[in-house]
Amino acid sequence: MLQRGINHLALFTTMFVVLCGGPFGMEEIVPLSGPGLFALVLLVVPLVWAVPYALIVAELVSELPMEGGAYQWFKAGLGPFWSFIFTYLEWISWALDAALYPALFAEYLISAFVMLGLIEAPSPWMHVPICLAVIWGCGWLNIRGVKEVGFFSTMMTLIILVPVIAMVLLAIPQMSMAQFSPLMPEDQSGWDALKYGLVWAIWSYSGYDALAAAGEEIVEPERTYPKVLAIFLPISIAAYVLPLWAGLAVLPDWQAWEVGHLGEAGFVLGGALLGTLLLTAFTVATLGIYNGEQLVLARFLYAMARDGMLPPALARLHERFQTPHVSLIFHAVLFSALSLMFDFVELLVLGAIVSVPVYIITFVSPLILRWRYPNLRGPFRIPGGWPVIIPTALVPTAIAGFLIASATQEELVAAVGFVAVAPFVYWAARAYNRWRGIEAVASSPVEVLEALERGKARPDD
């Protein structure tokens, strides 16, 4: 039986590591979008995208706080087939993202060894043992349980936040609004400048439903998850905007910014100590993201296998730790192979395109569930009835379409390929399970009926 080991602190820190990870990686967007426009985008996108997204997820997890998260919401609203299709796409998008980080961590670590003079000419295969150590080390940690993952995430959050906060505090005397001028680069069209900033912001302010996949391992998820989301969202905004401002104050030559520039700002403000701490935070952030994403990915497959949608072996729990160890080992094997075969930078963009249908169906899920189950209510519900919930769902849905508009033809073709394969994966999995005498769970499981009974005691809108 799954153990409820994720409390408020563990949920917040895991959410911070997986969904934010600090300001690192945004430096290369500054010369493309411009300091003023990029800062404006980072402040406006939360209002029209992140806040509605978080509110929708808070309502859904409050109503159906079940293992598998979005998979369970889709199944309750759309039935087994479409829940499988959209969960498959969500799994693909998270897997493409996760596959990037072991190689990134290895690259950063090898670069640090070179800078410290520990090695001179690294072997092209040196990243392999580092990648495998990250993959299997994180797999082992996840098998040991969610408490261990939460503790690890708490340590990662401290390593990231302490030097970032120190950098911002030291830069305050030099910070002024003039540093956000000009609005955008002179040699960049307004559309292109806006596109770069928007794509990065949408990608960074996303994934709020991810940790709901471990719903049955969170302490009182129907209450804890909405509360932690409400705390996390403003902190994540500050974690992007304030370091950007501090960096511009110290290194105003924004046209020359590139990845790692915030580390240089740390060297200017706090010498070798702060600079080294920031570069260390940048490196460990990739490790924390990968570790947290294993928790998410394994729960998708576990929940689907438990419902008879995937081979039953993926639903097995470790005898001692009560974690989905077979699913975790499957992912470790998968990423071990992928880390040796592919360059995932382009696939990260592809993953964002593949996730667009999942964004859209997540945003409209409250509408579907309110229509199908009028009495389904949790401790949190977006107030105002239909006049509020409809625009709350449709505004971010329209923005999700922007990701499609900004994609290249090659990216769209590849994304369509992933979508086209989904029904065949579904039919193959169902055929295998039927051969084994296993039938899929119906679209209104016992948990939904229990949630409906709870909701009957609550007043309707």
C-alpha positions as a Markdown table, in Angstrom:
| # | Residue | x | y | z |
|---|---|---|---|---|
| 1 | Met | 0.0 | 0.0 | 0.0 |
| 2 | Leu | 1.3 | 3.5 | -0.9 |
| 3 | Gln | 2.5 | 5.5 | 2.1 |
| 4 | Arg | 1.5 | 9.2 | 2.7 |
| 5 | Gly | 4.9 | 10.7 | 3.3 |
| 6 | Ile | 4.7 | 14.1 | 1.4 |
| 7 | Asn | 3.9 | 16.9 | 3.9 |
| 8 | His | 3.6 | 20.6 | 3.2 |
| 9 | Leu | 7.3 | 21.3 | 3.3 |
| 10 | Ala | 8.2 | 18.3 | 1.1 |
| 11 | Leu | 5.5 | 19.2 | -1.4 |
| 12 | Phe | 6.6 | 22.8 | -1.6 |
| 13 | Thr | 10.3 | 22.0 | -2.0 |
| 14 | Thr | 9.7 | 19.2 | -4.6 |
| 15 | Met | 7.4 | 21.6 | -6.4 |
| 16 | Phe | 10.0 | 24.3 | -6.4 |
| 17 | Val | 12.8 | 22.1 | -7.6 |
| 18 | Val | 10.8 | 20.4 | -10.4 |
| 19 | Leu | 8.7 | 23.3 | -11.6 |
| 20 | Cys | 11.0 | 26.3 | -11.0 |
| 21 | Gly | 14.6 | 25.4 | -10.1 |
| 22 | Gly | 15.6 | 29.0 | -9.8 |
| 23 | Pro | 16.4 | 31.6 | -12.4 |
| 24 | Phe | 19.1 | 29.6 | -14.2 |
| 25 | Gly | 18.8 | 29.2 | -18.0 |
| 26 | Met | 16.9 | 32.4 | -18.7 |
| 27 | Glu | 20.0 | 34.4 | -19.4 |
| 28 | Glu | 20.1 | 33.6 | -23.1 |
| 29 | Ile | 16.5 | 34.9 | -23.5 |
| 30 | Val | 17.5 | 38.4 | -22.4 |
| 31 | Pro | 19.4 | 39.4 | -25.6 |
| 32 | Leu | 16.6 | 37.8 | -27.7 |
| 33 | Ser | 13.6 | 39.4 | -26.0 |
| 34 | Gly | 15.1 | 42.5 | -24.4 |
| 35 | Pro | 15.3 | 43.3 | -20.7 |
| 36 | Gly | 12.2 | 45.4 | -20.5 |
| 37 | Leu | 9.9 | 43.1 | -22.5 |
| 38 | Phe | 11.2 | 39.9 | -20.9 |
| 39 | Ala | 10.6 | 41.3 | -17.4 |
| 40 | Leu | 7.1 | 42.4 | -18.5 |
| 41 | Val | 6.3 | 39.0 | -19.9 |
| 42 | Leu | 7.5 | 37.3 | -16.6 |
| 43 | Leu | 5.1 | 39.5 | -14.7 |
| 44 | Val | 2.1 | 39.4 | -17.1 |
| 45 | Val | 2.1 | 35.7 | -18.1 |
| 46 | Pro | 1.3 | 34.6 | -14.5 |
| 47 | Leu | -1.9 | 36.6 | -14.5 |
| 48 | Val | -3.3 | 35.1 | -17.8 |
| 49 | Trp | -1.6 | 31.7 | -17.7 |
| 50 | Ala | -0.1 | 30.6 | -14.4 |
| 51 | Val | -2.9 | 31.8 | -12.0 |
| 52 | Pro | -5.7 | 30.2 | -14.0 |
| 53 | Tyr | -3.6 | 27.1 | -14.4 |
| 54 | Ala | -3.0 | 26.9 | -10.7 |
| 55 | Leu | -6.6 | 27.5 | -9.8 |
| 56 | Ile | -7.8 | 24.8 | -12.2 |
| 57 | Val | -5.3 | 22.3 | -10.8 |
| 58 | Ala | -6.2 | 23.2 | -7.2 |
| 59 | Glu | -9.9 | 22.5 | -7.9 |
| 60 | Leu | -9.2 | 19.2 | -9.7 |
| 61 | Val | -6.8 | 17.8 | -7.1 |
| 62 | Ser | -9.2 | 19.0 | -4.4 |
| 63 | Glu | -12.1 | 17.0 | -6.0 |
| 64 | Leu | -10.1 | 13.9 | -7.0 |
| 65 | Pro | -6.9 | 13.6 | -5.0 |
| 66 | Met | -6.0 | 10.2 | -6.5 |
| 67 | Glu | -2.8 | 8.5 | -7.6 |
| 68 | Gly | -2.1 | 9.3 | -11.2 |
| 69 | Gly | -3.4 | 12.9 | -10.9 |
| 70 | Ala | -4.3 | 14.2 | -14.3 |
| 71 | Tyr | -4.9 | 10.6 | -15.6 |
| 72 | Gln | -7.7 | 10.2 | -13.0 |
| 73 | Trp | -9.3 | 13.6 | -13.9 |
| 74 | Phe | -9.2 | 12.7 | -17.6 |
| 75 | Lys | -10.7 | 9.2 | -16.9 |
| 76 | Ala | -13.5 | 10.6 | -14.8 |
| 77 | Gly | -14.4 | 13.2 | -17.5 |
| 78 | Leu | -13.6 | 11.4 | -20.8 |
| 79 | Gly | -13.4 | 7.7 | -20.1 |
| 80 | Pro | -10.6 | 5.1 | -20.5 |
| 81 | Phe | -9.6 | 5.7 | -24.1 |
| 82 | Trp | -9.1 | 9.4 | -24.1 |
| 83 | Ser | -7.6 | 9.4 | -20.6 |
| 84 | Phe | -5.0 | 7.0 | -21.9 |
| 85 | Ile | -4.3 | 9.1 | -25.0 |
| 86 | Phe | -3.8 | 12.4 | -23.0 |
| 87 | Thr | -1.8 | 10.7 | -20.2 |
| 88 | Tyr | 0.4 | 9.1 | -22.8 |
| 89 | Leu | 1.1 | 12.5 | -24.3 |
| 90 | Glu | 1.8 | 14.0 | -20.8 |
| 91 | Trp | 4.1 | 11.1 | -20.1 |
| 92 | Ile | 6.0 | 11.7 | -23.4 |
| 93 | Ser | 6.4 | 15.4 | -22.7 |
| 94 | Trp | 7.7 | 14.8 | -19.2 |
| 95 | Ala | 10.0 | 12.0 | -20.4 |
| 96 | Leu | 11.5 | 14.2 | -23.2 |
| 97 | Asp | 12.1 | 16.9 | -20.5 |
| 98 | Ala | 13.6 | 14.5 | -18.0 |
| 99 | Ala | 16.0 | 12.9 | -20.5 |
| 100 | Leu | 17.8 | 16.2 | -20.9 |
| 101 | Tyr | 19.0 | 16.6 | -17.3 |
| 102 | Pro | 21.5 | 13.7 | -16.7 |
| 103 | Ala | 23.5 | 14.9 | -19.7 |
| 104 | Leu | 23.2 | 18.5 | -18.6 |
| 105 | Phe | 24.5 | 17.6 | -15.1 |
| 106 | Ala | 27.4 | 15.7 | -16.6 |
| 107 | Glu | 28.3 | 18.6 | -18.9 |
| 108 | Tyr | 28.2 | 21.1 | -16.0 |
| 109 | Leu | 30.2 | 18.8 | -13.8 |
| 110 | Ile | 32.9 | 18.1 | -16.4 |
| 111 | Ser | 33.2 | 21.9 | -17.1 |
| 112 | Ala | 33.7 | 22.5 | -13.4 |
| 113 | Phe | 36.5 | 19.9 | -13.3 |
| 114 | Val | 38.2 | 21.6 | -16.3 |
| 115 | Met | 37.9 | 25.0 | -14.6 |
| 116 | Leu | 39.4 | 23.7 | -11.4 |
| 117 | Gly | 42.2 | 22.1 | -13.3 |
| 118 | Leu | 41.3 | 18.6 | -12.2 |
| 119 | Ile | 41.3 | 17.4 | -15.8 |
| 120 | Glu | 42.7 | 18.9 | -19.0 |
| 121 | Ala | 41.1 | 17.1 | -22.0 |
| 122 | Pro | 38.0 | 15.3 | -21.0 |
| 123 | Ser | 37.2 | 12.1 | -22.9 |
| 124 | Pro | 34.0 | 12.3 | -25.1 |
| 125 | Trp | 32.7 | 9.3 | -23.2 |
| 126 | Met | 33.4 | 10.8 | -19.7 |
| 127 | His | 29.7 | 11.9 | -19.5 |
| 128 | Val | 28.5 | 8.3 | -19.7 |
| 129 | Pro | 29.4 | 7.1 | -16.1 |
| 130 | Ile | 28.2 | 10.4 | -14.7 |
| 131 | Cys | 24.8 | 10.1 | -16.5 |
| 132 | Leu | 24.4 | 6.5 | -15.3 |
| 133 | Ala | 25.2 | 7.5 | -11.8 |
| 134 | Val | 22.6 | 10.3 | -11.8 |
| 135 | Ile | 20.0 | 8.0 | -13.4 |
| 136 | Trp | 20.4 | 5.0 | -11.1 |
| 137 | Gly | 21.2 | 7.1 | -8.0 |
| 138 | Cys | 17.9 | 9.0 | -8.4 |
| 139 | Gly | 16.1 | 5.8 | -9.2 |
| 140 | Trp | 17.4 | 4.2 | -6.0 |
| 141 | Leu | 16.4 | 7.3 | -4.0 |
| 142 | Asn | 12.9 | 7.2 | -5.4 |
| 143 | Ile | 12.5 | 3.5 | -4.7 |
| 144 | Arg | 13.4 | 4.2 | -1.0 |
| 145 | Gly | 10.3 | 6.4 | -0.8 |
| 146 | Val | 8.7 | 9.8 | -1.1 |
| 147 | Lys | 10.0 | 11.0 | 2.3 |
| 148 | Glu | 13.6 | 10.6 | 1.0 |
| 149 | Val | 12.7 | 12.4 | -2.2 |
| 150 | Gly | 11.1 | 15.2 | -0.2 |
| 151 | Phe | 14.2 | 15.5 | 2.1 |
| 152 | Phe | 16.5 | 15.6 | -1.0 |
| 153 | Ser | 14.3 | 18.3 | -2.6 |
| 154 | Thr | 14.5 | 20.3 | 0.6 |
| 155 | Met | 18.3 | 20.2 | 0.5 |
| 156 | Met | 18.3 | 21.1 | -3.2 |
| 157 | Thr | 15.9 | 24.1 | -2.6 |
| 158 | Leu | 18.2 | 25.5 | 0.1 |
| 159 | Ile | 21.3 | 25.1 | -2.2 |
| 160 | Ile | 19.5 | 27.0 | -4.9 |
| 161 | Leu | 17.7 | 29.7 | -2.9 |
| 162 | Val | 20.4 | 30.8 | -0.5 |
| 163 | Pro | 22.9 | 32.1 | -3.0 |
| 164 | Val | 20.1 | 33.6 | -5.2 |
| 165 | Ile | 18.7 | 35.5 | -2.3 |
| 166 | Ala | 22.2 | 36.7 | -1.3 |
| 167 | Met | 22.8 | 37.9 | -4.8 |
| 168 | Val | 19.5 | 39.9 | -4.9 |
| 169 | Leu | 20.1 | 41.4 | -1.4 |
| 170 | Leu | 23.7 | 42.5 | -2.4 |
| 171 | Ala | 22.4 | 44.1 | -5.6 |
| 172 | Ile | 19.6 | 46.1 | -4.1 |
| 173 | Pro | 21.6 | 49.4 | -3.8 |
| 174 | Gln | 22.3 | 49.2 | -7.5 |
| 175 | Met | 18.9 | 48.2 | -8.8 |
| 176 | Ser | 16.7 | 50.8 | -10.6 |
| 177 | Met | 13.9 | 50.8 | -13.1 |
| 178 | Ala | 16.2 | 52.2 | -15.7 |
| 179 | Gln | 17.8 | 48.8 | -16.0 |
| 180 | Phe | 14.7 | 47.5 | -17.9 |
| 181 | Ser | 15.4 | 49.8 | -20.8 |
| 182 | Pro | 15.3 | 49.4 | -23.7 |
| 183 | Leu | 12.1 | 47.4 | -24.0 |
| 184 | Met | 13.4 | 45.1 | -26.8 |
| 185 | Pro | 16.4 | 44.7 | -29.1 |
| 186 | Glu | 16.6 | 47.2 | -32.0 |
| 187 | Asp | 17.5 | 44.5 | -34.5 |
| 188 | Gln | 14.6 | 42.2 | -33.4 |
| 189 | Ser | 11.0 | 42.4 | -34.7 |
| 190 | Gly | 8.4 | 42.9 | -32.0 |
| 191 | Trp | 6.8 | 39.6 | -32.7 |
| 192 | Asp | 10.1 | 37.6 | -32.5 |
| 193 | Ala | 11.1 | 39.4 | -29.3 |
| 194 | Leu | 7.7 | 38.6 | -27.8 |
| 195 | Lys | 7.8 | 35.0 | -29.0 |
| 196 | Tyr | 11.1 | 34.2 | -27.3 |
| 197 | Gly | 9.9 | 35.6 | -24.0 |
| 198 | Leu | 6.5 | 34.1 | -24.1 |
| 199 | Val | 7.7 | 30.6 | -25.0 |
| 200 | Trp | 10.2 | 30.6 | -22.1 |
| 201 | Ala | 7.6 | 32.0 | -19.7 |
| 202 | Ile | 4.9 | 29.6 | -20.6 |
| 203 | Trp | 7.3 | 26.7 | -20.3 |
| 204 | Ser | 8.6 | 28.0 | -16.9 |
| 205 | Tyr | 5.1 | 28.6 | -15.5 |
| 206 | Ser | 3.7 | 25.2 | -16.3 |
| 207 | Gly | 3.4 | 21.7 | -14.8 |
| 208 | Tyr | 1.4 | 22.6 | -11.8 |
| 209 | Asp | -0.5 | 19.3 | -12.0 |
| 210 | Ala | 2.6 | 17.2 | -12.0 |
| 211 | Leu | 3.0 | 16.3 | -8.4 |
| 212 | Ala | -0.7 | 15.5 | -8.1 |
| 213 | Ala | 0.3 | 12.3 | -9.8 |
| 214 | Ala | 1.4 | 11.2 | -6.3 |
| 215 | Gly | -2.0 | 12.1 | -4.8 |
| 216 | Glu | -2.2 | 9.1 | -2.5 |
| 217 | Glu | 1.3 | 9.8 | -1.1 |
| 218 | Ile | 0.5 | 13.4 | -0.1 |
| 219 | Val | -0.8 | 14.1 | 3.4 |
| 220 | Glu | -4.4 | 15.4 | 3.0 |
| 221 | Pro | -3.8 | 16.2 | -0.7 |
| 222 | Glu | -7.2 | 17.8 | -1.2 |
| 223 | Arg | -6.2 | 20.6 | 1.2 |
| 224 | Thr | -2.4 | 20.5 | 1.1 |
| 225 | Tyr | -2.0 | 20.8 | -2.7 |
| 226 | Pro | -4.1 | 24.0 | -3.2 |
| 227 | Lys | -2.4 | 25.7 | -0.2 |
| 228 | Val | 1.1 | 24.8 | -1.3 |
| 229 | Leu | 0.3 | 26.0 | -4.9 |
| 230 | Ala | -0.8 | 29.3 | -3.5 |
| 231 | Ile | 2.5 | 29.8 | -1.7 |
| 232 | Phe | 4.7 | 28.4 | -4.5 |
| 233 | Leu | 3.3 | 30.6 | -7.3 |
| 234 | Pro | 4.4 | 34.0 | -6.1 |
| 235 | Ile | 7.7 | 32.7 | -4.9 |
| 236 | Ser | 8.4 | 31.2 | -8.3 |
| 237 | Ile | 7.6 | 34.6 | -10.0 |
| 238 | Ala | 10.0 | 36.3 | -7.6 |
| 239 | Ala | 12.6 | 33.6 | -8.2 |
| 240 | Tyr | 12.7 | 34.7 | -11.9 |
| 241 | Val | 12.1 | 38.5 | -11.8 |
| 242 | Leu | 14.3 | 39.6 | -8.9 |
| 243 | Pro | 17.5 | 37.7 | -10.0 |
| 244 | Leu | 16.9 | 39.1 | -13.5 |
| 245 | Trp | 16.8 | 42.6 | -12.0 |
| 246 | Ala | 19.9 | 42.0 | -9.9 |
| 247 | Gly | 21.8 | 40.6 | -12.8 |
| 248 | Leu | 20.9 | 43.6 | -15.0 |
| 249 | Ala | 22.0 | 46.0 | -12.2 |
| 250 | Val | 25.5 | 44.4 | -12.0 |
| 251 | Leu | 26.0 | 43.4 | -15.7 |
| 252 | Pro | 24.0 | 45.9 | -17.7 |
| 253 | Asp | 25.5 | 44.7 | -21.0 |
| 254 | Trp | 22.4 | 42.6 | -21.6 |
| 255 | Gln | 23.2 | 42.0 | -25.3 |
| 256 | Ala | 26.1 | 39.8 | -24.2 |
| 257 | Trp | 24.2 | 37.7 | -21.7 |
| 258 | Glu | 24.4 | 33.9 | -22.1 |
| 259 | Val | 23.9 | 30.8 | -20.0 |
| 260 | Gly | 25.8 | 31.1 | -16.7 |
| 261 | His | 25.7 | 35.0 | -16.7 |
| 262 | Leu | 24.0 | 35.1 | -13.3 |
| 263 | Gly | 27.0 | 33.2 | -11.9 |
| 264 | Glu | 29.2 | 36.0 | -13.2 |
| 265 | Ala | 27.0 | 38.5 | -11.5 |
| 266 | Gly | 27.6 | 36.5 | -8.3 |
| 267 | Phe | 31.4 | 36.8 | -8.7 |
| 268 | Val | 31.0 | 40.6 | -9.1 |
| 269 | Leu | 28.7 | 41.0 | -6.1 |
| 270 | Gly | 30.1 | 38.5 | -3.6 |
| 271 | Gly | 33.5 | 37.3 | -5.0 |
| 272 | Ala | 34.5 | 33.8 | -5.5 |
| 273 | Leu | 32.3 | 32.4 | -2.7 |
| 274 | Leu | 29.0 | 33.7 | -4.1 |
| 275 | Gly | 29.9 | 33.0 | -7.7 |
| 276 | Thr | 30.9 | 29.4 | -6.9 |
| 277 | Leu | 27.7 | 28.9 | -4.9 |
| 278 | Leu | 25.6 | 30.2 | -7.8 |
| 279 | Leu | 27.3 | 27.9 | -10.3 |
| 280 | Thr | 26.9 | 25.0 | -7.8 |
| 281 | Ala | 23.2 | 25.9 | -7.5 |
| 282 | Phe | 22.9 | 25.9 | -11.3 |
| 283 | Thr | 24.5 | 22.4 | -11.5 |
| 284 | Val | 22.5 | 20.8 | -8.7 |
| 285 | Ala | 19.2 | 22.3 | -10.0 |
| 286 | Thr | 19.4 | 19.9 | -13.0 |
| 287 | Leu | 19.9 | 17.0 | -10.5 |
| 288 | Gly | 16.9 | 18.1 | -8.4 |
| 289 | Ile | 14.7 | 18.5 | -11.5 |
| 290 | Tyr | 15.5 | 15.0 | -12.8 |
| 291 | Asn | 15.0 | 13.4 | -9.4 |
| 292 | Gly | 11.6 | 15.0 | -8.9 |
| 293 | Glu | 10.5 | 14.1 | -12.4 |
| 294 | Gln | 11.1 | 10.4 | -11.7 |
| 295 | Leu | 8.5 | 10.6 | -9.0 |
| 296 | Val | 6.0 | 12.1 | -11.5 |
| 297 | Leu | 6.7 | 9.7 | -14.4 |
| 298 | Ala | 6.6 | 6.6 | -12.3 |
| 299 | Arg | 3.2 | 7.5 | -10.8 |
| 300 | Phe | 1.6 | 8.0 | -14.3 |
| 301 | Leu | 2.5 | 4.4 | -15.3 |
| 302 | Tyr | 1.7 | 2.9 | -11.9 |
| 303 | Ala | -1.8 | 4.4 | -11.8 |
| 304 | Met | -2.5 | 3.3 | -15.4 |
| 305 | Ala | -1.2 | -0.2 | -14.8 |
| 306 | Arg | -3.2 | -0.5 | -11.6 |
| 307 | Asp | -6.3 | 0.3 | -13.6 |
| 308 | Gly | -5.5 | -2.4 | -16.2 |
| 309 | Met | -4.5 | 0.1 | -18.9 |
| 310 | Leu | -0.8 | -1.0 | -18.9 |
| 311 | Pro | 1.0 | -4.3 | -18.1 |
| 312 | Pro | 0.3 | -5.2 | -14.4 |
| 313 | Ala | 4.1 | -5.5 | -13.6 |
| 314 | Leu | 4.2 | -1.7 | -13.7 |
| 315 | Ala | 1.8 | -1.6 | -10.7 |
| 316 | Arg | 3.9 | -3.7 | -8.4 |
| 317 | Leu | 5.0 | -2.1 | -5.1 |
| 318 | His | 8.3 | -2.7 | -3.4 |
| 319 | Glu | 7.8 | -5.1 | -0.5 |
| 320 | Arg | 9.7 | -2.9 | 2.0 |
| 321 | Phe | 9.4 | 0.7 | 0.7 |
| 322 | Gln | 5.9 | 0.4 | -0.9 |
| 323 | Thr | 6.9 | 2.4 | -4.0 |
| 324 | Pro | 6.3 | 1.5 | -7.6 |
| 325 | His | 9.8 | 0.1 | -8.1 |
| 326 | Val | 9.2 | -1.7 | -11.4 |
| 327 | Ser | 8.0 | 1.6 | -13.0 |
| 328 | Leu | 11.0 | 3.4 | -11.6 |
| 329 | Ile | 13.4 | 0.7 | -12.8 |
| 330 | Phe | 11.8 | 0.9 | -16.2 |
| 331 | His | 12.5 | 4.6 | -16.4 |
| 332 | Ala | 16.1 | 4.1 | -15.3 |
| 333 | Val | 16.6 | 1.6 | -18.1 |
| 334 | Leu | 14.9 | 3.9 | -20.6 |
| 335 | Phe | 16.9 | 7.0 | -19.7 |
| 336 | Ser | 20.2 | 5.0 | -19.5 |
| 337 | Ala | 19.6 | 4.0 | -23.1 |
| 338 | Leu | 18.5 | 7.4 | -24.3 |
| 339 | Ser | 21.3 | 9.3 | -22.6 |
| 340 | Leu | 23.8 | 7.3 | -24.8 |
| 341 | Met | 21.9 | 7.8 | -28.1 |
| 342 | Phe | 20.3 | 11.2 | -28.5 |
| 343 | Asp | 20.8 | 14.9 | -28.2 |
| 344 | Phe | 17.7 | 16.1 | -26.3 |
| 345 | Val | 17.9 | 19.9 | -26.7 |
| 346 | Glu | 15.6 | 19.8 | -29.7 |
| 347 | Leu | 13.4 | 17.2 | -28.1 |
| 348 | Leu | 12.8 | 19.5 | -25.2 |
| 349 | Val | 11.1 | 21.9 | -27.6 |
| 350 | Leu | 9.2 | 19.0 | -29.1 |
| 351 | Gly | 8.0 | 18.0 | -25.7 |
| 352 | Ala | 6.5 | 21.4 | -25.2 |
| 353 | Ile | 4.6 | 21.1 | -28.4 |
| 354 | Val | 3.3 | 17.6 | -27.5 |
| 355 | Ser | 2.1 | 18.9 | -24.2 |
| 356 | Val | -0.3 | 21.5 | -25.8 |
| 357 | Pro | -3.2 | 19.0 | -26.1 |
| 358 | Val | -2.7 | 18.0 | -22.5 |
| 359 | Tyr | -2.7 | 21.7 | -21.4 |
| 360 | Ile | -6.0 | 22.2 | -23.2 |
| 361 | Ile | -7.8 | 19.2 | -21.9 |
| 362 | Thr | -6.5 | 20.0 | -18.3 |
| 363 | Phe | -8.0 | 23.5 | -18.6 |
| 364 | Val | -11.4 | 22.3 | -19.8 |
| 365 | Ser | -11.5 | 19.4 | -17.3 |
| 366 | Pro | -13.3 | 21.4 | -14.6 |
| 367 | Leu | -16.0 | 22.3 | -17.1 |
| 368 | Ile | -16.4 | 18.7 | -18.1 |
| 369 | Leu | -16.5 | 17.4 | -14.5 |
| 370 | Arg | -18.9 | 20.2 | -13.3 |
| 371 | Trp | -21.2 | 19.3 | -16.2 |
| 372 | Arg | -21.0 | 15.5 | -15.7 |
| 373 | Tyr | -20.9 | 15.5 | -11.9 |
| 374 | Pro | -22.7 | 18.5 | -10.5 |
| 375 | Asn | -22.3 | 17.3 | -6.9 |
| 376 | Leu | -18.5 | 16.6 | -7.2 |
| 377 | Arg | -16.8 | 19.1 | -4.9 |
| 378 | Gly | -13.7 | 19.3 | -2.8 |
| 379 | Pro | -12.5 | 21.6 | -0.1 |
| 380 | Phe | -11.4 | 24.1 | -2.8 |
| 381 | Arg | -13.5 | 25.2 | -5.7 |
| 382 | Ile | -13.1 | 28.2 | -8.0 |
| 383 | Pro | -15.8 | 30.6 | -6.8 |
| 384 | Gly | -18.3 | 32.4 | -9.0 |
| 385 | Gly | -19.9 | 29.5 | -10.9 |
| 386 | Trp | -20.0 | 29.2 | -14.7 |
| 387 | Pro | -19.4 | 32.9 | -15.4 |
| 388 | Val | -16.0 | 32.6 | -13.7 |
| 389 | Ile | -14.9 | 29.1 | -14.5 |
| 390 | Ile | -15.5 | 29.4 | -18.3 |
| 391 | Pro | -13.1 | 32.4 | -18.9 |
| 392 | Thr | -10.7 | 30.9 | -16.3 |
| 393 | Ala | -10.4 | 27.8 | -18.6 |
| 394 | Leu | -10.6 | 29.5 | -22.0 |
| 395 | Val | -8.0 | 32.2 | -21.5 |
| 396 | Pro | -5.1 | 29.8 | -20.9 |
| 397 | Thr | -6.5 | 27.5 | -23.6 |
| 398 | Ala | -6.2 | 30.3 | -26.1 |
| 399 | Ile | -2.6 | 31.0 | -24.9 |
| 400 | Ala | -1.7 | 27.3 | -25.3 |
| 401 | Gly | -2.6 | 27.7 | -29.0 |
| 402 | Phe | 0.3 | 30.2 | -29.2 |
| 403 | Leu | 2.8 | 27.3 | -28.7 |
| 404 | Ile | 1.4 | 25.7 | -31.8 |
| 405 | Ala | 1.7 | 29.0 | -33.8 |
| 406 | Ser | 5.3 | 29.4 | -32.7 |
| 407 | Ala | 6.4 | 25.9 | -33.7 |
| 408 | Thr | 8.2 | 25.1 | -36.9 |
| 409 | Gln | 6.8 | 22.8 | -39.5 |
| 410 | Glu | 9.3 | 20.1 | -38.6 |
| 411 | Glu | 8.4 | 20.3 | -34.9 |
| 412 | Leu | 4.7 | 20.0 | -35.7 |
| 413 | Val | 5.2 | 17.0 | -38.0 |
| 414 | Ala | 7.2 | 15.2 | -35.2 |
| 415 | Ala | 4.6 | 16.1 | -32.6 |
| 416 | Val | 1.8 | 14.8 | -34.8 |
| 417 | Gly | 3.8 | 11.6 | -35.1 |
| 418 | Phe | 3.7 | 11.1 | -31.3 |
| 419 | Val | 0.0 | 11.8 | -31.3 |
| 420 | Ala | -0.7 | 9.4 | -34.1 |
| 421 | Val | 1.1 | 6.5 | -32.3 |
| 422 | Ala | -1.0 | 6.9 | -29.1 |
| 423 | Pro | -4.0 | 4.9 | -30.2 |
| 424 | Phe | -1.8 | 2.0 | -31.3 |
| 425 | Val | -0.1 | 2.0 | -27.9 |
| 426 | Tyr | -3.5 | 1.9 | -26.3 |
| 427 | Trp | -4.8 | -1.0 | -28.4 |
| 428 | Ala | -1.5 | -2.9 | -28.0 |
| 429 | Ala | -1.6 | -2.5 | -24.2 |
| 430 | Arg | -5.3 | -3.5 | -24.0 |
| 431 | Ala | -4.7 | -6.5 | -26.2 |
| 432 | Tyr | -1.8 | -7.7 | -24.0 |
| 433 | Asn | -3.9 | -7.3 | -20.8 |
| 434 | Arg | -6.9 | -9.1 | -22.3 |
| 435 | Trp | -4.6 | -11.9 | -23.3 |
| 436 | Arg | -3.5 | -12.0 | -19.6 |
| 437 | Gly | -7.2 | -11.9 | -18.5 |
| 438 | Ile | -7.1 | -8.3 | -17.2 |
| 439 | Glu | -9.8 | -5.8 | -17.9 |
| 440 | Ala | -9.5 | -2.0 | -17.6 |
| 441 | Val | -11.3 | -0.2 | -14.8 |
| 442 | Ala | -14.5 | 1.6 | -15.8 |
| 443 | Ser | -14.6 | 5.4 | -16.2 |
| 444 | Ser | -16.4 | 6.0 | -12.9 |
| 445 | Pro | -14.2 | 4.3 | -10.3 |
| 446 | Val | -15.0 | 3.8 | -6.7 |
| 447 | Glu | -13.0 | 6.9 | -5.8 |
| 448 | Val | -15.1 | 9.1 | -8.0 |
| 449 | Leu | -18.3 | 7.7 | -6.4 |
| 450 | Glu | -16.9 | 8.4 | -3.0 |
| 451 | Ala | -16.0 | 11.9 | -4.0 |
| 452 | Leu | -19.5 | 12.5 | -5.2 |
| 453 | Glu | -20.9 | 11.3 | -1.9 |
| 454 | Arg | -18.6 | 13.8 | -0.1 |
| 455 | Gly | -19.7 | 16.5 | -2.4 |
| 456 | Lys | -23.4 | 16.0 | -1.7 |
| 457 | Ala | -22.9 | 17.5 | 1.7 |
| 458 | Arg | -21.5 | 20.7 | 0.1 |
| 459 | Pro | -23.8 | 23.5 | -1.3 |
| 460 | Asp | -23.9 | 23.9 | -5.0 |
| 461 | Asp | -22.8 | 27.1 | -6.7 |
